[in-house]
Amino acid sequence: MVGVDEVVRIWSLGCIATTAERLCRYAQALVAERPIGAYRALDDEQEDRVILSLYRVDRPHATIADLHQMPPLALSGYHQMLHDLAREGLGPIPA
């Protein structure tokens, strides 16, 4: 399993344009929801749940319905976070 510090390090290398503190909050939310380990493909529902955990850092009371109403461009940053992990061979472990 990969911890919060490693996730933040990977995201920092990926040039995600946000502060280390915010990246840490995203990483904590992600790791609390799903352990991070070797990359495995997620189905659509699993990916939605993972992205929801990241989105809730910004909108704590968000639901899946809220997520589905967002324009794709608004979700692109959260998708990029998952892609940056995948590029390093890592990702959330499906439940």
PyMOL commands that place a pseudoatom at each C-alpha (Angstrom):
pseudoatom trace, name=CA, resn=MET, resi=1, chain=A, elem=C, hetatm=0, pos=[0.000, 0.000, 0.000]
pseudoatom trace, name=CA, resn=VAL, resi=2, chain=A, elem=C, hetatm=0, pos=[1.075, 3.555, -0.717]
pseudoatom trace, name=CA, resn=GLY, resi=3, chain=A, elem=C, hetatm=0, pos=[0.650, 6.330, 1.839]
pseudoatom trace, name=CA, resn=VAL, resi=4, chain=A, elem=C, hetatm=0, pos=[-0.449, 9.931, 1.664]
pseudoatom trace, name=CA, resn=ASP, resi=5, chain=A, elem=C, hetatm=0, pos=[3.106, 11.289, 1.366]
pseudoatom trace, name=CA, resn=GLU, resi=6, chain=A, elem=C, hetatm=0, pos=[3.855, 9.168, -1.706]
pseudoatom trace, name=CA, resn=VAL, resi=7, chain=A, elem=C, hetatm=0, pos=[0.600, 10.190, -3.382]
pseudoatom trace, name=CA, resn=VAL, resi=8, chain=A, elem=C, hetatm=0, pos=[1.415, 13.874, -2.756]
pseudoatom trace, name=CA, resn=ARG, resi=9, chain=A, elem=C, hetatm=0, pos=[4.924, 13.339, -4.135]
pseudoatom trace, name=CA, resn=ILE, resi=10, chain=A, elem=C, hetatm=0, pos=[3.541, 11.787, -7.339]
pseudoatom trace, name=CA, resn=TRP, resi=11, chain=A, elem=C, hetatm=0, pos=[0.997, 14.551, -7.779]
pseudoatom trace, name=CA, resn=SER, resi=12, chain=A, elem=C, hetatm=0, pos=[3.667, 17.193, -7.188]
pseudoatom trace, name=CA, resn=LEU, resi=13, chain=A, elem=C, hetatm=0, pos=[5.802, 15.632, -9.927]
pseudoatom trace, name=CA, resn=GLY, resi=14, chain=A, elem=C, hetatm=0, pos=[2.771, 15.650, -12.212]
pseudoatom trace, name=CA, resn=CYS, resi=15, chain=A, elem=C, hetatm=0, pos=[2.681, 19.435, -11.966]
pseudoatom trace, name=CA, resn=ILE, resi=16, chain=A, elem=C, hetatm=0, pos=[-0.852, 19.621, -10.633]
pseudoatom trace, name=CA, resn=ALA, resi=17, chain=A, elem=C, hetatm=0, pos=[-1.333, 23.329, -10.112]
pseudoatom trace, name=CA, resn=THR, resi=18, chain=A, elem=C, hetatm=0, pos=[-2.265, 23.479, -6.445]
pseudoatom trace, name=CA, resn=THR, resi=19, chain=A, elem=C, hetatm=0, pos=[-0.557, 23.814, -3.094]
pseudoatom trace, name=CA, resn=ALA, resi=20, chain=A, elem=C, hetatm=0, pos=[1.068, 20.914, -1.232]
pseudoatom trace, name=CA, resn=GLU, resi=21, chain=A, elem=C, hetatm=0, pos=[-1.453, 21.432, 1.567]
pseudoatom trace, name=CA, resn=ARG, resi=22, chain=A, elem=C, hetatm=0, pos=[-4.380, 20.980, -0.815]
pseudoatom trace, name=CA, resn=LEU, resi=23, chain=A, elem=C, hetatm=0, pos=[-2.732, 17.985, -2.480]
pseudoatom trace, name=CA, resn=CYS, resi=24, chain=A, elem=C, hetatm=0, pos=[-2.334, 16.496, 0.980]
pseudoatom trace, name=CA, resn=ARG, resi=25, chain=A, elem=C, hetatm=0, pos=[-6.048, 16.932, 1.660]
pseudoatom trace, name=CA, resn=TYR, resi=26, chain=A, elem=C, hetatm=0, pos=[-6.902, 15.247, -1.645]
pseudoatom trace, name=CA, resn=ALA, resi=27, chain=A, elem=C, hetatm=0, pos=[-4.492, 12.403, -0.874]
pseudoatom trace, name=CA, resn=GLN, resi=28, chain=A, elem=C, hetatm=0, pos=[-5.900, 11.940, 2.637]
pseudoatom trace, name=CA, resn=ALA, resi=29, chain=A, elem=C, hetatm=0, pos=[-9.456, 11.806, 1.263]
pseudoatom trace, name=CA, resn=LEU, resi=30, chain=A, elem=C, hetatm=0, pos=[-8.461, 9.327, -1.410]
pseudoatom trace, name=CA, resn=VAL, resi=31, chain=A, elem=C, hetatm=0, pos=[-6.489, 7.038, 0.901]
pseudoatom trace, name=CA, resn=ALA, resi=32, chain=A, elem=C, hetatm=0, pos=[-9.262, 7.122, 3.512]
pseudoatom trace, name=CA, resn=GLU, resi=33, chain=A, elem=C, hetatm=0, pos=[-11.783, 6.018, 0.885]
pseudoatom trace, name=CA, resn=ARG, resi=34, chain=A, elem=C, hetatm=0, pos=[-9.652, 3.456, -0.980]
pseudoatom trace, name=CA, resn=PRO, resi=35, chain=A, elem=C, hetatm=0, pos=[-6.165, 2.144, -0.269]
pseudoatom trace, name=CA, resn=ILE, resi=36, chain=A, elem=C, hetatm=0, pos=[-3.644, 2.960, -2.994]
pseudoatom trace, name=CA, resn=GLY, resi=37, chain=A, elem=C, hetatm=0, pos=[-1.685, 0.098, -4.484]
pseudoatom trace, name=CA, resn=ALA, resi=38, chain=A, elem=C, hetatm=0, pos=[-0.736, -1.428, -7.818]
pseudoatom trace, name=CA, resn=TYR, resi=39, chain=A, elem=C, hetatm=0, pos=[-2.808, -0.023, -10.675]
pseudoatom trace, name=CA, resn=ARG, resi=40, chain=A, elem=C, hetatm=0, pos=[-6.044, -1.820, -11.467]
pseudoatom trace, name=CA, resn=ALA, resi=41, chain=A, elem=C, hetatm=0, pos=[-8.681, -0.597, -13.879]
pseudoatom trace, name=CA, resn=LEU, resi=42, chain=A, elem=C, hetatm=0, pos=[-11.835, 0.715, -12.224]
pseudoatom trace, name=CA, resn=ASP, resi=43, chain=A, elem=C, hetatm=0, pos=[-15.307, 0.267, -13.636]
pseudoatom trace, name=CA, resn=ASP, resi=44, chain=A, elem=C, hetatm=0, pos=[-17.441, 3.404, -14.066]
pseudoatom trace, name=CA, resn=GLU, resi=45, chain=A, elem=C, hetatm=0, pos=[-19.125, 3.131, -10.666]
pseudoatom trace, name=CA, resn=GLN, resi=46, chain=A, elem=C, hetatm=0, pos=[-15.817, 2.616, -8.846]
pseudoatom trace, name=CA, resn=GLU, resi=47, chain=A, elem=C, hetatm=0, pos=[-14.258, 5.554, -10.676]
pseudoatom trace, name=CA, resn=ASP, resi=48, chain=A, elem=C, hetatm=0, pos=[-17.246, 7.750, -9.771]
pseudoatom trace, name=CA, resn=ARG, resi=49, chain=A, elem=C, hetatm=0, pos=[-16.837, 6.843, -6.089]
pseudoatom trace, name=CA, resn=VAL, resi=50, chain=A, elem=C, hetatm=0, pos=[-13.116, 7.615, -6.168]
pseudoatom trace, name=CA, resn=ILE, resi=51, chain=A, elem=C, hetatm=0, pos=[-13.659, 10.951, -7.915]
pseudoatom trace, name=CA, resn=LEU, resi=52, chain=A, elem=C, hetatm=0, pos=[-16.438, 11.763, -5.455]
pseudoatom trace, name=CA, resn=SER, resi=53, chain=A, elem=C, hetatm=0, pos=[-13.983, 11.303, -2.580]
pseudoatom trace, name=CA, resn=LEU, resi=54, chain=A, elem=C, hetatm=0, pos=[-11.668, 13.848, -4.231]
pseudoatom trace, name=CA, resn=TYR, resi=55, chain=A, elem=C, hetatm=0, pos=[-14.530, 16.227, -5.085]
pseudoatom trace, name=CA, resn=ARG, resi=56, chain=A, elem=C, hetatm=0, pos=[-15.715, 16.192, -1.483]
pseudoatom trace, name=CA, resn=VAL, resi=57, chain=A, elem=C, hetatm=0, pos=[-12.480, 17.928, -0.483]
pseudoatom trace, name=CA, resn=ASP, resi=58, chain=A, elem=C, hetatm=0, pos=[-13.894, 20.946, -2.329]
pseudoatom trace, name=CA, resn=ARG, resi=59, chain=A, elem=C, hetatm=0, pos=[-17.598, 20.267, -1.720]
pseudoatom trace, name=CA, resn=PRO, resi=60, chain=A, elem=C, hetatm=0, pos=[-17.966, 18.215, 1.488]
pseudoatom trace, name=CA, resn=HIS, resi=61, chain=A, elem=C, hetatm=0, pos=[-21.648, 17.411, 1.028]
pseudoatom trace, name=CA, resn=ALA, resi=62, chain=A, elem=C, hetatm=0, pos=[-21.479, 16.437, -2.646]
pseudoatom trace, name=CA, resn=THR, resi=63, chain=A, elem=C, hetatm=0, pos=[-23.327, 13.373, -3.852]
pseudoatom trace, name=CA, resn=ILE, resi=64, chain=A, elem=C, hetatm=0, pos=[-23.001, 11.118, -6.869]
pseudoatom trace, name=CA, resn=ALA, resi=65, chain=A, elem=C, hetatm=0, pos=[-25.925, 13.030, -8.397]
pseudoatom trace, name=CA, resn=ASP, resi=66, chain=A, elem=C, hetatm=0, pos=[-23.961, 16.295, -8.007]
pseudoatom trace, name=CA, resn=LEU, resi=67, chain=A, elem=C, hetatm=0, pos=[-20.975, 14.676, -9.666]
pseudoatom trace, name=CA, resn=HIS, resi=68, chain=A, elem=C, hetatm=0, pos=[-23.063, 13.515, -12.623]
pseudoatom trace, name=CA, resn=GLN, resi=69, chain=A, elem=C, hetatm=0, pos=[-24.375, 17.051, -13.182]
pseudoatom trace, name=CA, resn=MET, resi=70, chain=A, elem=C, hetatm=0, pos=[-20.897, 18.565, -13.485]
pseudoatom trace, name=CA, resn=PRO, resi=71, chain=A, elem=C, hetatm=0, pos=[-19.573, 19.390, -16.952]
pseudoatom trace, name=CA, resn=PRO, resi=72, chain=A, elem=C, hetatm=0, pos=[-16.737, 17.098, -18.073]
pseudoatom trace, name=CA, resn=LEU, resi=73, chain=A, elem=C, hetatm=0, pos=[-14.225, 19.938, -18.049]
pseudoatom trace, name=CA, resn=ALA, resi=74, chain=A, elem=C, hetatm=0, pos=[-14.962, 20.599, -14.367]
pseudoatom trace, name=CA, resn=LEU, resi=75, chain=A, elem=C, hetatm=0, pos=[-14.124, 16.966, -13.591]
pseudoatom trace, name=CA, resn=SER, resi=76, chain=A, elem=C, hetatm=0, pos=[-10.940, 16.889, -15.655]
pseudoatom trace, name=CA, resn=GLY, resi=77, chain=A, elem=C, hetatm=0, pos=[-8.648, 17.876, -12.769]
pseudoatom trace, name=CA, resn=TYR, resi=78, chain=A, elem=C, hetatm=0, pos=[-9.866, 14.967, -10.665]
pseudoatom trace, name=CA, resn=HIS, resi=79, chain=A, elem=C, hetatm=0, pos=[-9.429, 12.589, -13.596]
pseudoatom trace, name=CA, resn=GLN, resi=80, chain=A, elem=C, hetatm=0, pos=[-5.909, 13.953, -14.091]
pseudoatom trace, name=CA, resn=MET, resi=81, chain=A, elem=C, hetatm=0, pos=[-5.040, 13.071, -10.502]
pseudoatom trace, name=CA, resn=LEU, resi=82, chain=A, elem=C, hetatm=0, pos=[-6.023, 9.466, -11.151]
pseudoatom trace, name=CA, resn=HIS, resi=83, chain=A, elem=C, hetatm=0, pos=[-4.078, 9.438, -14.430]
pseudoatom trace, name=CA, resn=ASP, resi=84, chain=A, elem=C, hetatm=0, pos=[-0.963, 10.765, -12.694]
pseudoatom trace, name=CA, resn=LEU, resi=85, chain=A, elem=C, hetatm=0, pos=[-1.144, 7.888, -10.222]
pseudoatom trace, name=CA, resn=ALA, resi=86, chain=A, elem=C, hetatm=0, pos=[-1.735, 5.392, -13.041]
pseudoatom trace, name=CA, resn=ARG, resi=87, chain=A, elem=C, hetatm=0, pos=[1.311, 6.708, -14.901]
pseudoatom trace, name=CA, resn=GLU, resi=88, chain=A, elem=C, hetatm=0, pos=[3.344, 5.646, -11.851]
pseudoatom trace, name=CA, resn=GLY, resi=89, chain=A, elem=C, hetatm=0, pos=[1.651, 2.217, -11.861]
pseudoatom trace, name=CA, resn=LEU, resi=90, chain=A, elem=C, hetatm=0, pos=[-0.566, 3.044, -8.906]
pseudoatom trace, name=CA, resn=GLY, resi=91, chain=A, elem=C, hetatm=0, pos=[-4.244, 3.571, -8.252]
pseudoatom trace, name=CA, resn=PRO, resi=92, chain=A, elem=C, hetatm=0, pos=[-7.121, 3.118, -5.858]
pseudoatom trace, name=CA, resn=ILE, resi=93, chain=A, elem=C, hetatm=0, pos=[-7.817, -0.518, -5.062]
pseudoatom trace, name=CA, resn=PRO, resi=94, chain=A, elem=C, hetatm=0, pos=[-11.362, -1.444, -6.136]
pseudoatom trace, name=CA, resn=ALA, resi=95, chain=A, elem=C, hetatm=0, pos=[-13.696, -2.366, -3.297]
for i in range(1, 95): cmd.bond("trace and resi %d" % i, "trace and resi %d" % (i + 1))
show_as sticks, trace
zoom trace
